[in-house]
């Protein structure tokens, strides 16, 4: 028996376990950068998400990673599972004969990029960023937004000033679309962030962002 045959048996076992332990989930795959959860699901299946196979440990505060227990036949990295009971997850990694790594995505985010204004001489109007200069590059994407312990003070050092909050954002990659420092993120609660650092890994995007107050 080779690894592929053994993997098929593992998927079969996970399917049987998910029917007993999991909930019904809808399987989505993005066709374009916009609203992947608004397309029709590829399939409906039973799925369970846990931090260990023994179901003896609850997820720690701020822990987004889960082991996905479901029949992964036909799945690809970056696919999305949405369950009314357990929430939304995306598949971060599918190593052969190893647990499927999923990330719980509690937010839907939209990414915007500022378009450059044409250069011209003479007295100019305000040259900073504005909503009118921003172009949506991705919309309603599932993502995990977790608070980072780091913060940053303004160089003005005003009395009573607090640190600007920093966050780590995990989200699936899509095709050749790249996210750049300086892009803006808005989540489904209306909060707005500016991206300061990006890292594209085999498990998707890992972003560092600062939350904006306005």
Buried (B, 14 or more C-beta within 10 A) or exposed (E): EEEEEEBEEBBEEBBEBBBEBBEBBBBBBBEEBBBBBEEEBBEEBBBBBBBEEEEEEEEEEEEBBBBBBBBBEEBEBBBBBBBEEBBBBBBBBBEEEEBBBBBBBBBBBBBBBBEEEEEEEEEEEEEEBEEEBBEEBBBBBBBBBEEEEEEEEEEEEEEEEEEBBBBBBBBBBBEEEEBEEEBBBBBEEEBBBBBBEBEEEEBBBBBBBBBBEE
